[in-house]
Amino acid sequence: MTPPLELQAALGELLGDAQLVACELPETELRLWLIDDRNMDRAFTPEETRRILHEPPYWSFCWASGLALARYLAEHPHWVRGKRVLDFGAGSGVAAIAAARAGALEVVACDLDPLALAACRANAELNGVKLGYSADFFSEADRFDLILVADVLYDRANLPLLDAFLSRGQQALVADSRVRDFQHPSYQRLEMLKALTLPDLAEPWEFRNVSLYHAQRPASASMAAPAMAISPGQAL
């Protein structure tokens, strides 16, 4: 199977020998175009390291929280069935694709990175689902039943986004392996999930424990999005 040309070319500019391969995700029926793990089992040159840090190809990985959330939606489709859903900081699109397969009425993959949106398109085609796409969360109307979020809150500077999610959706499901306790009154932890990033980055075992949080907008609340410089796609 030939990888998407645009994505393969972009990856090749970062790591000359890197290849995208269609990978089956464990404990799911999903496949994604991911960087071949054989390209990760070597030392990077200083120039490669500089390029990766400048333009990290988050979209070429399936991060642990995204995988955990995709599995959760497959096991609990009532969260998305018949609903309008937006996947914030979609990256590879794994959560968005899982929502579409679980019966969502509409799913929008939202990411600041054009390559991430290209990856979402390629991965949606690979899995036989249809998605919508957005590069600007704050330009979206308040029309979604559910906002999905995975591995976006690795930086505590992004925590104000927790309020912003409820300005565009009635509910939010947030999966994160970096922040153990949001300490936000609107969010309650549902459970702890297990997953790992693919290809395996040999991350500490603690990052394979994914906290899943839920929030629901109060019925009487009328929320406007705060003025923020943070955009989706900063963490995937």
C-alpha positions in Angstrom: 0.0 0.0 0.0 1.5 3.3 -1.1 1.6 6.0 1.7 0.0 9.5 1.0 2.5 11.4 -1.1 2.1 14.7 0.7 2.7 13.2 4.1 5.5 10.9 3.0 7.3 13.9 1.4 6.9 16.0 4.6 8.3 13.2 6.7 11.2 12.7 4.3 12.2 16.3 4.7 12.5 15.7 8.5 14.1 12.3 8.4 15.4 11.3 5.0 14.9 7.5 5.5 11.6 7.7 7.3 8.7 5.8 5.9 5.0 5.9 6.6 3.3 2.5 7.0 -0.4 1.5 7.5 -0.5 0.1 11.0 -3.2 -1.8 12.8 -3.9 -0.4 16.2 -3.9 -3.0 19.0 -7.4 -3.9 20.5 -9.2 -1.9 17.8 -10.4 -2.3 14.2 -8.6 0.9 13.2 -5.5 1.5 11.0 -3.4 4.6 10.8 -0.5 5.9 8.6 2.3 6.0 11.2 6.0 6.4 11.0 7.7 3.0 10.7 9.2 2.1 14.0 12.4 1.0 12.3 13.1 4.7 11.6 13.0 5.4 15.4 15.6 2.8 16.4 18.7 4.8 15.7 20.5 7.9 16.8 19.4 11.2 15.1 21.9 13.6 13.7 22.1 17.1 15.2 20.4 18.5 12.0 17.6 15.9 12.2 17.1 16.7 15.9 16.8 20.4 15.1 14.3 19.8 12.4 12.2 17.5 14.5 12.1 20.0 17.4 11.2 22.8 15.0 8.4 20.9 13.3 7.5 17.8 15.3 5.5 15.4 13.2 2.9 14.7 15.9 0.5 13.4 13.3 2.8 10.5 12.4 2.3 8.9 15.9 -0.7 7.5 17.6 -0.3 9.0 21.1 -1.4 6.9 24.1 -4.3 9.1 25.1 -5.7 9.2 21.6 -5.5 5.4 21.4 -7.1 5.0 24.8 -9.9 7.4 23.9 -10.5 5.6 20.6 -10.9 2.3 22.4 -13.2 3.8 25.0 -15.5 5.1 22.3 -15.6 1.8 20.6 -16.6 0.2 23.9 -19.0 3.0 24.9 -20.5 4.3 21.6 -23.4 6.0 23.4 -21.1 9.0 24.0 -21.1 9.8 20.3 -23.9 7.9 18.6 -26.2 10.3 16.7 -24.2 13.3 18.0 -22.2 16.2 16.5 -18.6 15.8 17.7 -15.4 17.8 17.4 -12.0 16.3 18.0 -9.7 19.1 19.2 -6.0 18.9 18.4 -6.8 15.8 16.3 -3.3 14.9 15.2 -3.6 11.6 13.4 -7.4 11.7 13.8 -7.7 8.5 15.8 -10.3 9.8 18.2 -12.3 11.4 15.4 -12.3 8.2 13.3 -13.3 6.1 16.3 -16.2 8.5 16.9 -17.3 8.3 13.3 -17.2 4.5 13.4 -19.2 4.5 16.6 -22.1 6.2 14.9 -21.6 9.9 15.4 -23.9 12.1 13.2 -21.0 14.4 12.3 -17.3 14.5 13.3 -15.0 17.5 12.7 -11.2 17.0 13.1 -9.7 20.2 14.3 -6.0 21.0 14.2 -3.8 24.0 13.7 -1.2 22.0 11.7 -2.1 21.6 8.0 -0.2 18.3 7.9 -2.2 17.0 10.8 -5.4 17.7 8.8 -3.9 16.0 5.8 -3.1 13.0 8.0 -6.7 13.0 9.3 -8.0 12.9 5.7 -5.7 10.1 4.8 -6.5 8.1 7.9 -10.2 8.7 7.5 -10.0 7.3 3.9 -7.9 4.3 5.2 -10.8 3.5 7.7 -13.7 4.2 5.3 -15.2 7.1 7.3 -16.1 10.7 6.4 -14.9 13.6 8.6 -15.2 17.4 8.4 -12.1 19.5 9.0 -11.3 22.8 10.8 -8.1 24.7 11.4 -9.6 27.1 14.0 -11.5 25.9 17.0 -12.6 29.4 18.0 -14.1 30.1 14.6 -16.5 27.1 15.1 -20.0 27.8 16.2 -21.4 26.6 19.5 -23.2 23.6 17.9 -21.4 20.5 19.1 -22.8 17.9 21.5 -19.3 16.7 22.5 -15.7 17.9 22.3 -13.1 15.1 22.3 -9.6 16.0 23.6 -6.5 13.7 23.8 -2.9 14.6 24.9 -3.4 18.4 24.6 -2.9 19.3 28.3 0.8 18.2 28.5 1.6 21.9 29.2 -0.2 23.4 32.2 -0.3 26.7 30.2 -3.0 25.0 28.2 -5.3 24.4 31.1 -7.5 27.4 30.3 -8.7 25.4 27.3 -10.8 23.4 29.7 -13.2 26.3 29.9 -13.0 26.9 26.1 -14.1 23.4 25.3 -17.4 24.0 27.0 -17.9 27.2 24.9 -18.3 25.1 21.8 -19.7 21.8 23.1 -22.3 20.7 25.6 -20.0 18.1 26.9 -16.3 17.3 26.8 -14.3 14.0 27.1 -10.6 14.7 27.9 -8.0 11.9 27.9 -4.5 12.8 29.1 -1.5 10.9 30.4 0.5 13.9 31.5 -1.9 15.8 33.9 -3.2 13.6 36.7 -5.5 16.1 38.4 -7.0 19.0 36.5 -8.4 20.5 39.7 -11.2 22.0 37.7 -14.7 22.1 39.2 -16.4 21.2 35.9 -14.4 18.1 35.2 -14.8 14.7 36.9 -12.5 11.8 36.4 -14.4 8.8 35.0 -11.7 6.2 35.0 -8.1 5.3 34.3 -7.3 3.8 30.9 -4.2 1.9 29.7 -2.4 2.5 26.4 1.0 3.3 24.8 2.2 5.5 22.1 2.7 4.0 18.7 5.4 3.5 17.5 6.7 2.9 21.0 8.8 5.8 22.2 9.9 3.9 25.3 8.1 6.5 27.5 8.1 6.1 31.2 5.4 3.6 32.4 3.5 6.3 34.1 2.6 7.8 30.7 0.8 4.6 29.8 -1.8 5.5 32.4 -4.4 7.7 30.8 -6.9 9.7 32.9 -10.3 10.2 31.3 -12.3 13.2 32.4 -15.8 14.3 31.6 -17.4 17.8 31.9 -20.9 19.0 31.1 -21.9 22.6 30.5 -24.4 23.7 33.2 -27.9 24.0 31.7 -28.1 27.7 32.7 -24.7 28.7 31.6 -24.1 31.0 28.6 -20.4 30.7 27.9 -18.3 32.7 25.5 -14.9 31.6 24.5 -12.1 33.5 26.3 -9.6 35.5 24.3 -6.7 33.1 24.0 -3.5 32.7 22.0 -3.6 28.9 22.4 -4.6 27.0 19.3 -5.3 23.3 18.7 -2.5 21.1 17.5 0.0 22.2 20.1 -0.1 18.7 21.6 -1.5 15.7 20.0 
